[in-house]
Amino acid sequence: MADSAFFCTLSHEGVLAVRGSDAGKFLQGQLTCNINYLNEHTSSLGARCMQKGRMQSSFRILPHGDGYVLAMASELIEPQLADLKKYAVFSKARLTDESADWVRFGLSHGEQALQELGITAPAKTDEIVAHDELLAIAISEGRIELWCPATRADQVRNHLTAHLAAGDLNDWLLGQVRAGIGQVMAQTRELFIPQMINLQAVGGVSFKKGCYTGQEIVARMQYLGKLKRRLYRLALNDGPLPEPGSALFSPVHASSVGEVVLAAHSEHGAELLAVLQADAAEDGNLHLNSLEGPSLQLLSLPYELDRDREIQR
């Protein structure tokens, strides 16, 4: 169903808000994305790293009211708030959990349903179209997030039900896997640097913005290092759906060669994104959870990694 027209509630994520006169300045020194690129029409993917460059969270961020809102895995909201608040003590920035204030829907090929709400579907990835308290954000080809205040959720849900088939969260996550958009989950917190999930390839890392927490490690990897582990898309034909953080193995290596980032059921089993050692991926003999576990097959991603292009952002 991932490639058909449907909608679902994005129940796996919450919303962290940073508001106040110093919100932008504060976040610019904390996040991988460039806050100066954001405006009422533009959102971004991004991450918050620890000093050693490992991601504590990844998210979609957009301006709203007197600050910014960040959608991330629900389990990460509380620990991310606790960490950021330590750095916000001397800033005029208020950090709160606004998860209860929003209901977010994922729309696949739902342009007509948006039109009936008075919203012209955003055309470009990351573009925001706002109308009557609703925010429509283009995520990838054919996929749009619709943000609405919780007070209007029932009304919007009823409208979508009248115009689109009701899917489930797995359908939406399968679309995310096929778009090659990795995401930090509770099980993979502080495990990857941004380039390991190809975040720089989907606009989530700026190399021109200056200092932020973990920036030295992230920039050094981009300019001077050779990335040995990055995001791949794979197919799994047998076994239960793997959890994020599940280990991948290769017979030519004596230990784990990677971890699952995100997985979803597909028409023929499952598809997943995983961070893998490049040499193990090239060898192609990959197994889930053990050397004797179910085999995995490499699939293509919808984008190419291009360091020269990535560092222009």
N, C-alpha and C positions, 0 to 999 in steps of 0.2 A: 504493500500500500504506500510505501515511501515515495513513489514517483507519481502517485495519483493525487486528486484533490481531496483534502481532508483538513480537519483542525483537531487540536488536542490542547489540554491544559498543561503548561510547563511546570508541573508540580515538583520537579526535582531541584528547583533553584529558588533561592531567596534573593532579597534586594537589600544591599547595604547602601546607606545614604551618607554623603559627606556634604554638609551645608555650612554656610557662613561666608563672611567677606574674604577669608583666607583659604577657602576650600580649594580653589584652583592652584594656588601657590603651594599649598601643602601637598596635594596629590602629585604635582609635577616632580616633587622630590622623592616620591615613593613608588611610582609606577613605571612600567616599561614603555607605555604609550605616551605620546605627546599631547598634553592637555590643550595646548595652544591650537591644535588641529581641530578641536571639537567646537561645534556650534549647534544652533537649534536644528540644523539640517544634517548633522554628521555625528555618528557614533564611532566607536572603535572597540576592537578586542584589546586586551592587555593582561598584564600579570603584576603581582606584587611579589618581589623576591626577598629572601633573607640576604645577609651580607655576602654569603658565599655563592650567591647567584641562583640558588634553588628556589623554585616557586612555592610560595605559601598558598596562592590562589591564582586562578585565571578567571576572566570575566568579560562581559560586554559593559562598557561604560558610556553614558550619555548625559549631557547637561539637562538639568531640570530645576526650575524655580531658582532658588538662591544657591544652587550647588550642583551636585552630580549624584547619579544613582548607578550602582554596579550590580549586575545580575551574576550570581555565582552559585555553585553547588551549596545547597542549604546547610550541609554539615560544616561548611567552612565559614559561615557568617560569624558565629561567636568567636572562634579563635582569631579570625582576621580582624574583627573589631578590637579584641583585647590587645593585639599587637600594635595596630595603628594608633590606638589611643595613647600608647606610651610615647609616641612621637608627636602627638597633637597637643601636648600640654601647653605649649607656648604659642599656639596658633588660634586664631579666631575661626575655628572649624569645629562643628558638632558632628559626631559620628553616631549613627543610630541604625538599628535594624528596622527597615520599613517593609519587611516581607508581608506583613498583614495588611498593608495599605494598598497593595497591588495584586492584581490577577493578570497573568501573562498567558497568552495563547500562541501556539505555533500554527501557522497556516501554510499548507503546501498547495501551491497553485490556487490560492484563494483571492485572486485579484478582483473577481466579480463580487464576491462577498464584501470586500472592502469598499468597492464602488457603491454598493447599496447603503453603506454606512456614511457615504459622503467623502470617502478617502480615496485619493488617487494613489495607487500602489507605488511605493518608491522603486525607482528603476535601477539604481546602482547599489552594489554591496556597501553596507554601512550607512546608507542614506536614511534619514528620518523624515516622515511626513506626519505632522501634528494636525489634529482636527477634533474640536469639541471634547477636550480632555483625553483623547485617545492618541497613542503614539504607534505608528507603524514603522518598522525597521527592517530593511532588507538584509538578510543574513547570508544567503548564497542564492544561486540561481533557483528561482521558483519557491523560495522559502522566506517567509516574513514572520517576524514576531509582532504581535499586537499587544501593547501594554494598556491596561485600563485601570482606573481607580477601583478599589474593591467594592465601593458603593454601587458601581455600575456593572459589576461582573455578571449578574444574572441576566440583565437586559442584553448585554453583548453576547453572552453564551446562547441565549434563545435566538438571537439574530443569526449567529453562525450555524446553529443547528438547522435553521430553515434553509440555509444556502449551501451547506457543505456536509459531507459525510463526517461522522465522528470517528476519529482514529484514536490510537492510544500513544502513550509516550514512546514506546518502542519504535513506532513508525517514524516519529520525529527524530529520534536518536539514530536510526538507520540513515536518514538523510544527512545527519551531521557527520556520520562516519564516511559516507560517500563524498561529502564535501571536503573531507580531510581536515576538519577542524578539531584539534585535540583540546582537552579540557582537564584541569586538575580536579580530582575528586578527593574525598577524605582519605582514601587508601593510598593515594599517590602524593599527598602533601609533602613538600620539601624533598621530593625525589628527583625532579627534572629541572634542568635549566631551560629557559624559553626555547632555544633553538632545537632542543630535543623533541619538542612537540610541533616543530615547524611554525612557531608563533610568528617569527619574523616574516615568513612567506605569506601570511594572511593579514598583515598590517598591524600586528599587535606589539611590535617593538620599534622604537625610534632610535636611530643611531646619531641623530643630530641635536637631541634635546638637552644634552648635558647630564649632570650627575643625578642619580637616584640610587636608592638602596640596591646594592648588587650590580650596579652598572659596570664597574670595572671588570668583573668576571664575564659578564654578558658581552661587552665590547671586545675584550681580549679574544674571546672565542670566535667572534665574527671576523676580526681583522687579522689575528695572528695564529689562531689555533686551527686544528683540523678536527672537525666534529666527527667523532667515531660512532655516535649513536644518534639516530633521528627517527622521525615518525614514518611508519609504513602502514599500508592498508592490507589486510589479509582476509581470507575466507576460511571458515571452519565448518566442516561438513558433519562432524560427529560430536556428541557429548553435550552437556549442559552449557548454558551461556557463561563465559568466564567473567569474573569480577575484575574491576580495575585493580591493578597491582599484581595480577596473576603472572607467574613467571613463564617465560618461553625458553626452550632449550634447543640446542643443535648438537648432533652426534660428533661434530668436529671440534667442539669446545667442551672443556671439562666442567663448566658451570653455566649458570643462567646467562642467556644472551639478550634478555630484554624483559619488558613488562607490558601488560595490557593497559591501555589508556582508557578506552571506551569500546563497548561492544553492544550489538543489537541483533535480535533474530532477523533473518532474511528468508527469502523464498526457498532457499536451498540449505538452510542451516543457520549460519550466523556470519556476520562480517564484523571486523574489529579494527581499531587503530592500536598500534603498539610501537613503543620505542625499542628499536633493535640495533645491535651492533651491525655496522654496514657490511662487514665481511661475512657475517652469518646470513644476512639477508641475501647477499649475492650468491651464497652457496645454495640457498633455497630449501634446505632440509630442516624444517622447523617443526617443533612439537610443543603442545601446551601442557604445562605443569610438570612434565618429566620427559626424559629421553624416550620413554615408551608411550607417551601420551598421544592424543589425537594429532594428526598432521595438519599443517596450515599451508595455504597457497597464497603467494603474493598476488595482489591486485594493484591496479594503477591508481594514482592520485590525480585530481583534476588540475593540478598546477605543477610547475617546475620550480626547483630551488635555483635562485639566481642571486648570488651574493652582491654583485654590482648593482642590481636593481634594488635589492633590499636595503642597502646602506644609504640610499637616496632619501629615505623617509625620515 
